[in-house]
Amino acid sequence: MTRRTAVGALLAAPAIRTGRGSPNEKLVVACIGVRGRAGTLMRGFAEMTGVEIATLCDIDSRLFKQAVADVAARQKKEPRTLGDFRRLLDDKSIDVVVIGTPDHWHALPAIFACQAGKHVYVEKPASHNFREGQVMLAAARRYKRVMQVGIQSRSGAHFAEAIDYIRTGALGKAVFARAWETAVQRAMPARPDEPVPAGVDYEMWLGPAPQRAFNPNHFHSSWRWFFDYGTGDLGNDGVHRLDYAIRGLEAAMAAQGQTLAEWPVSVSAAGGKHYFDDAQEWPDTLVATWEFGPAMLTYEMRIWAPNPMEGEEEGAAIYGDQGYVLIGNTRWQAYGPKGEKGPGGSSTVAQHDPAHKRNFFECIRNGGTPACDIAVGHRTSALTHFGNIAWRVNRKLHFHVASQSFRDPEADRLLGRTYRKPWSLPAV
């Protein structure tokens, strides 16, 4: 089997369809990360029927008191706490691992959890880089685990309505989609390095990332704006909007009797630090383009100008010669060829998020493919990685499916990373 056919087989393979005992059986969960988005996930899972959060894991022990109280208030039972996630891997009572860590700590816990026989819910983007995503997908398939990626729109009601409408062929010949992000972020003034705060296992926090002194700008919340730990706003918010667009473009192509390629032929990106003069490394302004042969996808990001596009701060649109469909975070709207309004609908974030969690557990209990299976999450996350790489090398890149590479040494190095010892990306 060649590398190309092996990768294709992984992408095509269904998620595990072996249900876990009775549909009413309790599922025991460990949460890695308890702050920010991880805390939101933790509290949401604690409110679910038939789920028990038994373990909380974080490198910052200062967070445990509140996190334990938050969980206990919802499930009437206190979870235990751990500083090193590896200690939970041998606990056979744990069925599910929820990963809400910074991007550079998504892959290893997910892979190790699959190897330990546990199902995985991992936040977006699926990985810090393309090579990690490949191994995560391989691990989920080899160890027959359900792995759901936190792109919650895949479980959102109005998103499904929009896709169903596009599938009717109402847009005519549709070969172009765009996504955008204009939610305003804050400047990040440079700060000096500091001693590691008491209660923080900084060595563990760094993990596979390069060794460097502790800096508060790189830590809680703001890590996402630095190359070593995050993927910028393209990987942060852009992954959601790109998923709206790629899903819509797939539906439009299907309505025309065509199949959108899994991987783009080429990618290009232009932008930079055009507004913020601060400590952030990733761009504040970006335009990226992915070409899929007969179809094209673009993304525009400006995280400093509060001016919506098509009436939406964050969204996507799929364009055809008979109209277009706008997809926002809470609504969709179709328009005819002269801009006249067609069908539309809405749903709330309060619907999307719980539905995504329920879908995950239903697949574990009853079998089936989750709404944002790792194959889907890896593919959309990879688009963000490709866009970021094209921006960093400042040239158009051509992706070669057979080698899963750009055949460009500088760009190909950015498809993965050098892991700091003793960490390494396992072969699966």
C-alpha positions in Angstrom: 0.0 0.0 0.0 1.4 3.4 -1.0 1.4 6.4 1.3 -1.3 7.9 -0.9 -3.6 4.9 -0.7 -3.0 4.5 3.0 -4.0 8.1 3.7 -7.0 7.7 1.5 -8.1 4.5 3.4 -7.9 6.3 6.7 -10.0 9.2 5.5 -12.6 6.9 4.0 -12.8 4.6 6.9 -15.9 5.0 9.1 -15.7 5.8 12.8 -16.2 2.9 15.2 -19.6 1.3 15.2 -19.3 -0.9 18.2 -21.6 0.5 20.8 -20.5 0.3 24.5 -22.9 -1.9 26.4 -26.3 -0.5 27.4 -27.2 3.0 25.9 -28.1 3.9 29.5 -24.7 2.9 30.9 -22.8 5.7 32.7 -19.7 7.1 30.9 -16.8 8.2 33.0 -14.8 11.2 31.8 -11.5 12.8 32.5 -11.0 16.4 31.5 -7.5 17.7 30.5 -7.6 21.4 31.0 -10.1 23.3 33.3 -9.8 26.9 32.3 -11.2 29.0 29.5 -12.8 26.9 26.7 -11.7 23.8 28.6 -13.6 25.0 31.6 -16.7 25.6 29.5 -16.4 22.0 28.1 -15.9 20.7 31.7 -19.1 22.4 33.0 -21.1 21.4 30.0 -20.1 17.7 30.2 -20.8 17.8 34.0 -24.4 18.8 33.3 -25.1 15.8 31.0 -27.2 12.8 32.0 -25.4 9.5 32.2 -21.9 11.2 32.4 -19.6 11.4 35.4 -16.5 13.6 35.4 -14.2 11.6 37.6 -10.9 13.3 37.0 -9.6 16.8 36.3 -6.1 17.4 35.0 -4.2 20.6 34.7 -0.7 21.9 35.0 -1.9 24.9 37.1 -3.0 23.6 40.5 -4.3 27.0 41.5 -7.3 26.3 39.3 -8.5 23.1 41.0 -10.5 24.6 43.8 -12.9 26.4 41.6 -13.0 23.7 39.0 -13.8 21.0 41.5 -16.6 23.2 42.9 -18.0 23.8 39.5 -18.2 20.1 38.7 -19.5 19.1 42.1 -22.3 21.7 41.9 -23.5 20.0 38.7 -23.0 16.3 39.4 -23.1 16.3 43.2 -19.8 14.4 43.4 -16.3 15.8 43.5 -13.8 14.7 40.9 -10.1 13.9 41.8 -7.4 16.2 40.5 -4.1 15.3 38.7 -1.2 17.4 37.4 0.2 14.9 34.8 -2.4 13.6 32.3 -0.3 10.4 31.8 -1.5 9.2 35.2 -5.1 8.8 34.0 -4.2 6.7 31.0 -3.9 3.5 33.0 -7.2 4.1 34.9 -9.5 1.5 33.2 -12.6 3.1 34.8 -12.2 6.2 32.5 -14.0 5.8 29.2 -13.5 9.3 27.7 -10.8 11.9 27.7 -11.8 15.6 26.9 -8.9 17.7 25.7 -9.2 21.5 26.1 -5.5 22.3 26.2 -3.5 24.8 24.1 -3.1 23.6 20.5 0.4 22.3 21.1 -1.0 19.8 23.6 -3.9 18.4 21.5 -2.1 15.6 19.7 -0.2 13.6 22.3 -3.0 13.2 24.9 -5.4 12.3 22.1 -3.1 9.6 20.6 -2.2 8.2 24.1 -5.8 8.1 25.1 -6.7 6.1 22.0 -3.8 3.7 22.7 -5.2 3.3 26.2 -8.6 2.4 24.9 -10.4 5.7 25.6 -12.6 7.8 23.4 -11.6 11.4 22.8 -13.3 14.8 22.5 -10.6 17.3 21.4 -11.0 21.0 20.9 -10.4 22.8 17.6 -8.1 23.0 15.7 -7.6 19.3 15.9 -3.9 19.7 16.0 -1.0 22.2 16.2 0.3 21.0 12.8 -0.6 18.8 9.9 1.6 15.8 10.8 0.0 15.6 14.2 -3.4 15.5 12.7 -2.4 12.6 10.5 -1.3 10.5 13.5 -4.4 11.4 15.5 -6.5 10.1 12.6 -4.4 7.0 12.3 -4.7 6.4 16.1 -8.5 6.7 16.2 -8.8 4.2 13.3 -6.2 1.7 14.5 -7.5 1.6 18.1 -11.2 1.8 17.0 -12.0 4.9 19.1 -14.5 7.6 18.6 -12.8 11.0 18.3 -14.9 14.1 18.0 -13.4 17.5 17.1 -14.9 20.6 18.7 -16.3 22.2 15.6 -19.8 22.5 17.0 -21.5 23.9 13.9 -21.4 20.3 12.6 -24.2 19.7 15.1 -26.0 23.0 14.6 -29.6 23.0 13.3 -29.4 26.0 11.0 -26.1 24.8 9.5 -27.8 21.6 8.5 -30.7 23.5 7.0 -28.4 25.6 4.9 -26.5 22.6 3.6 -29.7 20.8 2.7 -30.8 23.9 0.7 -27.6 24.0 -1.1 -27.9 20.3 -2.0 -31.1 21.0 -3.9 -29.0 22.8 -6.6 -30.8 26.1 -6.0 -27.5 28.0 -6.4 -27.0 26.7 -9.9 -23.3 26.4 -10.9 -21.5 27.2 -7.7 -17.7 27.0 -7.7 -16.7 29.7 -5.2 -17.0 30.1 -1.4 -15.5 32.6 1.0 -15.2 32.7 4.8 -14.3 35.6 7.0 -13.5 36.7 10.6 -13.8 40.3 11.8 -14.3 39.7 15.6 -12.0 42.3 17.2 -9.1 41.1 19.3 -7.0 43.2 21.7 -3.4 44.4 21.4 -0.8 42.5 23.5 1.9 44.8 24.8 5.3 43.1 25.3 6.0 41.9 28.8 9.3 40.8 30.4 9.9 37.2 31.4 8.9 36.3 35.0 9.5 33.5 37.5 7.2 30.6 37.1 4.1 31.1 39.3 3.8 28.9 42.3 1.5 25.9 41.5 2.4 25.8 37.8 4.2 22.9 36.3 5.8 24.9 33.5 8.0 22.1 32.2 4.8 20.1 31.6 3.0 23.1 30.1 5.8 23.5 27.5 5.7 19.8 26.7 6.9 19.3 23.1 7.4 23.0 22.5 10.9 24.6 22.7 12.4 25.4 26.0 12.1 29.1 26.9 11.7 31.3 30.0 8.2 31.8 31.4 6.4 34.8 29.9 2.8 35.7 30.9 2.0 36.6 27.3 2.6 33.0 26.3 0.5 31.5 29.1 -3.3 31.4 29.9 -5.5 32.5 27.0 -2.8 34.4 25.0 -0.7 31.4 24.0 -2.7 31.1 20.8 -1.0 34.2 19.3 2.5 32.6 19.3 3.9 30.1 16.8 5.2 27.5 19.4 1.8 27.0 21.0 -1.0 28.2 18.9 -2.2 28.6 15.3 -3.2 32.3 15.3 -6.7 33.4 14.5 -6.9 31.3 11.4 -6.7 28.2 13.6 -8.6 29.8 16.5 -11.8 31.2 14.9 -11.1 30.7 11.2 -11.3 27.0 11.5 -15.0 27.4 12.3 -15.8 29.7 9.4 -13.7 27.7 6.9 -15.7 24.6 8.0 -19.0 26.4 7.1 -17.5 27.3 3.7 -15.9 23.9 2.8 -19.1 22.1 3.9 -21.2 24.4 1.8 -18.9 24.1 -1.2 -19.0 20.3 -1.0 -22.8 20.4 -1.0 -22.8 22.8 -4.0 -20.5 20.6 -6.0 -22.5 17.5 -5.1 -25.6 19.2 -6.4 -23.8 19.6 -9.7 -22.9 15.9 -9.7 -19.2 16.6 -8.8 -17.1 15.8 -5.8 -14.8 18.4 -4.2 -11.3 17.1 -3.8 -10.2 16.3 -0.2 -7.1 18.4 -0.5 -6.5 21.7 -2.3 -4.3 21.8 -5.4 -2.6 25.0 -4.1 -2.7 27.5 -1.3 -1.6 31.1 -1.1 -1.8 33.8 1.6 -0.9 37.4 2.1 -1.1 39.6 5.3 0.8 40.5 8.4 1.0 42.6 11.5 -0.6 45.6 9.8 -2.5 47.0 12.7 -1.2 45.9 16.1 2.4 46.8 16.9 2.7 44.4 19.8 4.1 41.0 21.0 1.9 38.7 18.9 3.5 36.7 16.2 0.6 35.6 14.1 -0.9 38.1 11.6 -3.8 40.5 12.4 -4.7 40.9 8.8 -4.8 38.0 6.3 -6.3 36.9 3.0 -5.8 33.2 2.0 -6.9 31.2 -1.0 -7.2 27.5 -1.5 -7.8 26.2 -5.0 -9.5 22.8 -5.5 -9.2 22.4 -9.3 -12.7 23.4 -10.5 -13.6 25.2 -7.2 -12.0 27.9 -5.0 -12.2 29.0 -1.4 -11.0 32.2 0.2 -10.7 33.5 3.7 -10.4 37.1 4.9 -9.4 38.0 8.4 -9.0 41.4 10.1 -9.2 41.2 13.8 -9.1 44.9 14.5 -12.0 46.4 12.4 -15.5 45.9 13.8 -17.2 46.0 10.4 -19.2 42.9 9.5 -19.3 41.3 6.0 -22.7 40.4 4.5 -24.1 41.5 7.9 -22.1 38.9 9.8 -19.1 39.5 12.0 -18.0 35.9 11.4 -19.4 33.7 8.6 -19.2 32.2 5.1 -21.0 32.4 1.8 -21.3 30.0 -1.1 -21.8 31.6 -4.5 -23.5 30.3 -7.6 -24.8 31.7 -10.8 -28.4 31.5 -9.5 -27.8 33.0 -6.1 -25.8 32.5 -2.9 -26.2 31.3 0.7 -24.9 33.2 3.7 -24.1 31.2 6.8 -23.5 33.0 10.1 -23.0 31.7 13.6 -26.7 31.8 14.4 -28.5 32.1 11.0 -28.5 31.3 7.3 -30.1 33.1 4.5 -30.4 32.4 0.8 -30.4 35.1 -1.9 -31.5 34.9 -5.5 -29.4 36.1 -8.5 -30.6 39.7 -8.1 -30.1 39.7 -4.3 -33.7 38.9 -3.5 -34.2 37.0 -0.2 -35.0 33.3 -0.3 -35.4 30.8 2.4 -33.5 31.1 5.7 -33.4 30.0 9.3 -31.7 30.3 12.7 -30.5 28.4 15.7 -28.5 29.3 18.8 -25.1 28.5 20.2 -27.0 27.1 23.1 -28.3 24.4 20.7 -25.1 23.7 18.9 -22.8 23.0 21.8 -24.9 20.5 23.8 -26.0 18.8 20.6 -22.3 18.2 19.7 -21.6 16.7 23.1 -24.7 14.5 22.9 -23.7 13.3 19.4 -20.3 12.3 20.7 -21.7 10.2 23.5 -24.4 8.7 21.3 -21.7 7.4 19.0 -19.8 5.8 21.9 -23.0 4.2 23.3 -24.7 3.2 20.1 -22.1 3.2 17.4 -21.9 5.5 14.4 -19.7 8.3 13.0 -19.6 11.5 15.0 -20.7 14.8 13.4 -17.1 16.1 13.4 -15.2 12.9 13.2 -11.4 13.3 13.4 -11.2 12.8 9.6 -13.4 15.9 9.1 -11.7 17.9 11.9 -8.3 17.0 10.6 -9.1 18.1 7.0 -10.6 21.5 8.1 -7.7 22.1 10.6 -5.2 21.2 7.8 -6.6 24.0 5.7 -5.8 26.4 8.4 -2.3 24.9 8.7 -1.7 25.2 5.0 -2.9 28.8 5.0 -0.6 29.7 7.9 2.4 28.0 6.2 1.8 29.8 2.9 1.8 33.1 4.9 5.0 32.2 6.8 7.0 31.3 3.6 5.4 34.1 1.6 4.7 32.2 -1.6 2.1 30.1 -3.3 2.4 26.4 -2.5 1.2 23.3 -4.4 0.1 20.4 -2.4 1.0 16.9 -3.6 -1.5 14.3 -2.4 0.7 11.3 -3.1 3.5 12.5 -0.8 1.2 14.6 1.5 3.7 17.4 1.1 4.4 20.6 -0.8 7.7 19.4 -2.1 9.1 22.6 -0.8 11.7 22.0 2.0 10.9 25.2 4.0 7.2 24.7 3.8 7.4 21.0 4.5 9.3 21.6 7.7 6.2 23.6 8.9 3.9 20.6 8.2 5.3 19.2 11.5 7.6 20.3 14.3 10.7 19.2 16.1 9.6 17.8 19.5 11.5 18.8 22.6 12.9 15.7 24.4 11.7 13.5 26.0 8.5 14.0 24.0 8.0 12.6 20.5 5.2 12.0 18.1 4.5 8.3 18.1 4.3 6.2 15.0 0.8 4.5 14.8 
